[in-house]
Amino acid sequence: MSILLLEYPKCSTCKKAKKWLEEQGIAFEERHIVENNATEEELREWHRKSGLPLKRFFNTSGMKYRELELKDKLPTMTEEEQYQLLATDGMLVKRPLLLGEDFAIPGFKENEWAKACALAE
């Protein structure tokens, strides 16, 4: 089982999620979302795996999201434009992002992560 955690090390939720993974004994790789941001292709794949609306991949509580006034702009943007935008700056991407072979979960929700990790074993 290969699990990837996209995280921003200063993010308190990311720290909490990482600690949870370690406590569960779940092996994972880490990727700094700002230093090594997702590509449009990766974002498309993760979005497909998640089954969620693309908006869920945006860090809606982030300063960058507010700065760019994305709350008003996202509804009028195409999916293609949204992928392009997400790929420009890791701070726009919802974190932590847990990725496995057949799942992608933006944000830390312990019960969702537990289910996904159990299925991936």
C-alpha positions in Angstrom: 0.0 0.0 0.0 1.4 3.4 -1.0 0.0 6.4 0.7 1.0 10.0 0.0 0.3 12.9 2.3 0.4 16.3 0.7 1.0 18.8 3.5 2.2 22.2 4.5 4.5 21.6 7.6 3.4 24.8 9.4 -0.3 23.8 9.1 -1.7 22.6 12.5 -4.3 20.3 10.8 -1.5 18.8 8.7 0.5 18.1 11.9 -2.5 16.6 13.6 -3.2 14.3 10.5 0.5 13.3 10.3 0.5 12.4 14.0 -2.7 10.4 13.5 -1.2 8.4 10.6 1.9 7.6 12.7 -0.3 6.5 15.7 -2.2 4.2 13.4 1.0 2.7 12.2 0.3 3.7 8.6 3.3 4.1 6.4 3.2 7.2 4.2 5.3 9.5 2.1 5.2 13.2 2.7 5.2 15.9 0.0 5.5 19.6 0.8 2.6 21.1 -1.1 4.2 24.5 -1.6 7.7 23.4 -2.5 6.3 20.6 -4.7 2.8 21.6 -5.8 0.5 19.4 -7.8 0.4 19.5 -11.5 -2.8 19.9 -13.5 -2.6 16.2 -14.5 -2.2 15.1 -10.8 -5.1 17.3 -9.8 -7.4 15.9 -12.5 -6.5 12.3 -11.4 -7.0 13.1 -7.7 -10.3 14.9 -8.4 -11.5 11.8 -10.3 -10.5 9.5 -7.5 -12.2 11.6 -4.9 -15.7 11.7 -6.5 -16.0 15.1 -4.9 -16.8 18.5 -6.4 -13.6 20.3 -7.6 -14.3 23.1 -5.2 -13.4 20.8 -2.3 -9.8 20.8 -3.5 -9.6 24.6 -2.8 -8.3 25.8 0.5 -11.3 28.1 1.1 -10.1 29.3 4.4 -6.7 30.4 3.1 -5.5 34.0 2.6 -4.7 33.4 -1.0 -8.2 32.2 -1.7 -9.6 35.4 -0.1 -7.0 37.6 -1.8 -8.0 36.3 -5.2 -11.7 36.6 -4.3 -12.3 33.0 -5.5 -15.6 32.7 -3.6 -17.1 34.9 -6.3 -15.0 33.7 -9.2 -15.0 29.9 -8.9 -18.7 29.5 -9.9 -18.0 31.2 -13.2 -14.7 29.4 -14.0 -14.5 26.2 -16.1 -13.0 23.1 -14.5 -10.0 23.5 -16.8 -9.4 27.0 -15.4 -9.8 25.8 -11.9 -7.2 23.0 -12.4 -4.8 25.6 -13.9 -5.3 27.9 -11.0 -4.8 25.1 -8.4 -1.5 24.1 -10.1 -0.1 27.6 -9.8 0.1 27.8 -6.0 0.2 25.0 -3.3 -1.4 27.4 -0.8 -4.6 27.3 -2.9 -4.9 23.5 -2.4 -6.9 22.1 0.5 -4.6 20.3 2.9 -3.8 17.9 4.1 -4.5 15.8 1.1 -4.4 12.0 1.6 -3.8 10.0 -1.5 -3.9 6.3 -2.2 -4.2 4.0 -5.1 -7.9 4.5 -5.4 -8.8 7.4 -3.2 -8.1 11.1 -2.7 -9.3 12.9 0.5 -8.9 16.6 0.9 -8.9 17.8 4.5 -8.4 15.7 7.6 -11.5 13.8 8.6 -10.4 11.0 10.9 -13.3 8.6 10.1 -12.9 9.0 6.3 -9.1 8.5 6.6 -9.5 5.4 8.7 -12.0 3.9 6.2 -9.7 4.6 3.3 -6.6 3.4 5.0 -8.3 0.2 6.1 -9.5 -0.5 2.6 -6.0 0.2 1.2 -4.3 -2.4 3.4 
